[in-house]
Amino acid sequence: MYSRRGFLGSAAVLAGAGALVGPSRAAGIPEAAVAISPATQPPLPAQNGQNYQPVVTLNGWTLPWRMNGEWKEFHLVAEPVLRELAPGMQARLWGYNGQSPGPTIEAVEGDKVRIFVTNKLAEHTTVHWHGMPVPNGMDGVGGLTQPHIEPGKTFVYEFLLKRSGTFMYHPHADEMVQMAMGMMGIFIVHPRDPQLHRVDRDFVFIMSSFDIDPGSSLPKVMTMTDFDLWAWNTRVFPGIDPLAVRRGDRVRVRVGNLTMTNHPIHLHGHEFEVTCTDGGWVPPSARLPEVTTDVPVGAMRAFEFVADEPGDWAIHCHKSHHTMNAMGHEVKTLIGARANDLRKSITKSVPDYMGMGSNGMAEMGRMQMPLPDNTLPMMTGFGQYGPLEMGGMFSVVKVREDLAAGDYRDPGPYRHPPGTVAHEYKGPVEEPARRSETSPASPTAIEVTVVKPGGKAAGKTTSMSNH
């Protein structure tokens, strides 16, 4: 999962956002762990005598750290990365420590953290700790609260974790470009009391979006709204791993949104409560039962549920075009059109042409049409009963009886008990009566009394109605 690499020694450090103290200078900068796999990695167990339920980053990992006196020290490296969005497509992005998004940073309320940031980009950057209470000089707004981190330089951020919750980190320098290129990550702060807000399984992911032309790999950073790839942790379905949970577990899912629009996240089969935002924990008296929660731009939501229903339960953004890949926004609607003659004419010049759409788009999920290199089908994925016809922001919560604690591996398709799967009815089916067949042959007269202002009846009138 990780490789280790050393960067600058202590003598080469530029003390930027915060001053380097003696112990860190003597110990040097911690090595930077680098991710080499897009698969979900096992959680990093609590260490140093602390007790908390570590998070599982969907298709991601948690950044290792070291103790230096009373400080927890981390090392982020901003750099160009190559990220597999799903099998068959890679994107040339910017990120941290080998991937986009960067690794999840995980610590405990009351910890003192020291985070080294090395810039291996071709332009300057900073890191903003989104939602976290930090000293003003550590807030990471380039030019306002700190100098920019120039290429080749290393800055250090130091602050006390005053509040537990779910937070993000991202640049506040050339922000439109750097975030559009994938520079973002999650910061989890666990409560000091290990029993406070405790759950059995704790998942987290951050949402991003890209506009990448078919056959290419570089995002168009000037796009404002017309994105064609909607991602969870810079992965799109079918490249997003399932969330494996044990029946009876209390499960938390933390979701961050750094796209340009909101996302209504919907979970099948269970109701949940939103228990935390990036502004803090929601008191139990203020929580509502939900099956969908809207995550605004620049916000985080954490929701919790008891996994009491076994099965494979879809979880997805409920904006239907966010569960598709490589969407062509200028495609014409051909539903109901007689396209056979047109298809025959086009295939004379373009033999591989695959006309579709006159009966809907479902056939795209079954057909494997030729695609440009490094391009994903718009609707894809297969389950045990056929094509899923999904893409983008879609995954599956897999609830199983026999899943061991700490086991996050994909358990495979759910085995439904006999008689519990919808199936074709083979008996006689009568044609339903249509409204026109049951309506009266002529309108029915209705007599009403009209009362004018002042309360006096003005007489009767008759109107006609077809009910």
Secondary structure as GFF3:
##gff-version 3
##sequence-region A 1 467
A	DSSP	beta_strand	2	5	.	.	.	ID=ss1
A	DSSP	three_ten_helix	10	12	.	.	.	ID=ss2
A	DSSP	alpha_helix	22	27	.	.	.	ID=ss3
A	DSSP	beta_strand	32	35	.	.	.	ID=ss4
A	DSSP	beta_strand	56	57	.	.	.	ID=ss5
A	DSSP	beta_strand	66	68	.	.	.	ID=ss6
A	DSSP	beta_strand	71	86	.	.	.	ID=ss7
A	DSSP	beta_strand	89	96	.	.	.	ID=ss8
A	DSSP	beta_strand	105	108	.	.	.	ID=ss9
A	DSSP	beta_strand	112	119	.	.	.	ID=ss10
A	DSSP	beta_strand	128	130	.	.	.	ID=ss11
A	DSSP	three_ten_helix	136	138	.	.	.	ID=ss12
A	DSSP	beta_strand	154	160	.	.	.	ID=ss13
A	DSSP	beta_strand	165	170	.	.	.	ID=ss14
A	DSSP	alpha_helix	175	180	.	.	.	ID=ss15
A	DSSP	beta_strand	185	190	.	.	.	ID=ss16
A	DSSP	beta_strand	201	210	.	.	.	ID=ss17
A	DSSP	beta_strand	229	232	.	.	.	ID=ss18
A	DSSP	beta_strand	243	246	.	.	.	ID=ss19
A	DSSP	beta_strand	250	257	.	.	.	ID=ss20
A	DSSP	beta_strand	263	267	.	.	.	ID=ss21
A	DSSP	beta_strand	272	277	.	.	.	ID=ss22
A	DSSP	beta_strand	280	281	.	.	.	ID=ss23
A	DSSP	three_ten_helix	284	286	.	.	.	ID=ss24
A	DSSP	beta_strand	289	290	.	.	.	ID=ss25
A	DSSP	beta_strand	292	295	.	.	.	ID=ss26
A	DSSP	beta_strand	299	306	.	.	.	ID=ss27
A	DSSP	beta_strand	311	317	.	.	.	ID=ss28
A	DSSP	three_ten_helix	320	323	.	.	.	ID=ss29
A	DSSP	alpha_helix	340	349	.	.	.	ID=ss30
A	DSSP	alpha_helix	363	366	.	.	.	ID=ss31
A	DSSP	beta_strand	380	383	.	.	.	ID=ss32
A	DSSP	beta_strand	386	390	.	.	.	ID=ss33
A	DSSP	beta_strand	394	400	.	.	.	ID=ss34
A	DSSP	alpha_helix	435	438	.	.	.	ID=ss35
A	DSSP	beta_strand	444	451	.	.	.	ID=ss36
A	DSSP	beta_strand	457	465	.	.	.	ID=ss37
###
